[in-house]
Amino acid sequence: MRLLLDTHVWIWTQEEVERLGAETTRALVDPETSLHVSTVSTLEIARLVAVGTIELSGTLESWVEETLDSLLCSTIEISHEIAAGAYALPKGLHKDPADRILVATARQHDLSLLTADERILDYDAVQTLDART
């Protein structure tokens, strides 16, 4: 299985593991599963920290490095193809730029997007898995 973690799922893996479902938890530790995070998620987390919505132990940079290491997660940079693809998606997805980039990333790299966002789970143009299951 090849999974792209939605931003909130990445946070949950470290800060709120009880929000993850049993199947998701098994997939996250399965050595056959490859995990990926988009750099747009770091941007989203940086914004949440800056406005005081979340607090991380240590700096954002150390949190990112430590969590990627603990999850054996690879980073997917926002390429020109992903950026353009975010606004060339089939109709039906809301306008949030970060979510559009995550969906475009999953499509570009043939990944399933692991999320609890109902709007993304209901969007048929990307493979998804519900992180609550």
NORJO-V48326 format. One record per residue. N is the residue number from 1. PHI is phi as a letter, one per 30 degrees, with the letter a starting at -180 (999 if undefined). OMEGA is omega as a letter, one per 20 degrees, with the letter a starting at -180 (none if undefined). BURIAL is + if it has 16 or more other ideal C-beta (glycine too) atoms within 10 Angstrom, else -. Layout:
# NORJO-V48326
N/PHI/OMEGA/BURIAL  N/PHI/OMEGA/BURIAL
This chain:
# NORJO-V48326
1/999/a/-  2/b/a/-  3/b/r/+  4/c/a/+  5/d/r/+  6/d/a/+  7/e/a/+  8/d/r/+  9/d/r/+  10/e/r/+  11/d/a/+  12/e/a/+  13/d/a/+  14/c/a/-  15/c/a/-  16/b/a/-  17/e/a/-  18/d/r/-  19/d/a/-  20/d/r/+  21/d/a/-  22/d/r/-  23/d/r/-  24/d/r/+  25/e/r/-  26/d/a/-  27/d/a/+  28/d/a/+  29/c/r/-  30/d/a/-  31/d/r/-  32/d/a/-  33/c/r/-  34/c/a/-  35/c/a/+  36/b/r/+  37/b/r/+  38/d/r/+  39/d/r/-  40/d/r/+  41/d/r/+  42/d/r/+  43/e/r/-  44/d/r/+  45/d/r/+  46/e/r/-  47/d/r/-  48/d/r/+  49/d/a/-  50/d/a/-  51/c/r/-  52/i/r/-  53/d/r/-  54/b/r/-  55/b/r/-  56/c/r/+  57/d/a/-  58/i/a/-  59/d/r/-  60/e/a/-  61/d/r/-  62/d/r/-  63/d/r/+  64/d/a/+  65/d/a/-  66/d/a/-  67/d/r/+  68/d/r/+  69/d/a/-  70/d/r/-  71/d/a/+  72/h/a/-  73/c/r/+  74/c/a/-  75/c/r/-  76/c/r/+  77/d/r/-  78/d/r/-  79/d/r/-  80/d/a/-  81/d/r/-  82/d/a/+  83/e/r/+  84/d/a/-  85/d/a/+  86/d/r/+  87/c/r/-  88/c/a/-  89/d/r/-  90/e/a/-  91/e/r/-  92/k/r/-  93/c/r/+  94/d/a/-  95/c/a/-  96/e/a/-  97/d/a/-  98/d/r/+  99/d/r/+  100/d/r/+  101/d/r/+  102/d/r/+  103/d/r/+  104/d/r/+  105/d/r/+  106/d/r/+  107/d/a/+  108/d/a/+  109/c/r/-  110/h/r/-  111/c/r/+  112/c/a/-  113/d/a/+  114/d/a/+  115/a/r/+  116/c/a/+  117/d/a/+  118/e/a/-  119/d/r/-  120/d/r/+  121/e/a/-  122/d/a/-  123/d/a/+  124/d/a/-  125/d/r/-  126/b/r/+  127/d/a/-  128/b/r/+  129/b/a/+  130/d/a/-  131/d/a/+  132/d/a/-  133/c/none/-
